[in-house]
């Protein structure tokens, strides 16, 4: 989604197949006779081994706009080195050796805005995975019996499920508020995105721990889908900025831009205090 949005915003022709995205701030860029060639290494590019093209945010120039290039991942000058995250999804290093860019253009946005979009996408993905963990846990504790009655009938289990559900709702509310702010182009969108990323990333451990605890040993088996959801959350947690990085961003907004702390806590993203850390 992010790669396609960036490429289309530059006015590039519609690209066939699927794409992925990377920050190329350390790449060497050679411009000659209207061509742009790229050399260097891009670490941990999601799905690079399965994608057809790669959208790269180039090192910043004197322009305040984001410059975007697109390369063919099947090009001989592009070496995709296989790798994976903890659930086995492709997470590859990409080496460019004087690779020709197919499209180069400026996006009418800033690198901070791109970073916000990336963080919001992964916050939404983690939230969806968290909801899947909660739903699976409710189903498991309702179906599995112990001492003659379903696990869900035990008060301690009910309390644990309530904590998981509360945390998942906090994540959903934070992502919804951030999505609405970004879609509307509100001036406080960065505050909402930072809050969402802090809340969601900070809640991952609590969701994973609670889900696995209530599933027992079966939740750790490769045959069960629970590990795919919890592992994905752990893998996505630090993409486009960790919760600590976004917490520092949020703090700097409050301190440097004179934003009222109470507005941050109460204006649609005020579930920070309810998320177990």
PyMOL commands that set and color helices and strands:
alter all, ss='L'
color gray80, all
select helices_A, chain A and resi 2-9+111-143+151-153+155-184+189-220+226-236+243-256+261-266+272-274
alter helices_A, ss='H'
color red, helices_A
select strands_A, chain A and resi 19-24+28-32+35-46+53-58+66-72+78-81+91-100+103-107+145-146+149-150
alter strands_A, ss='S'
color yellow, strands_A
deselect
rebuild
show_as cartoon
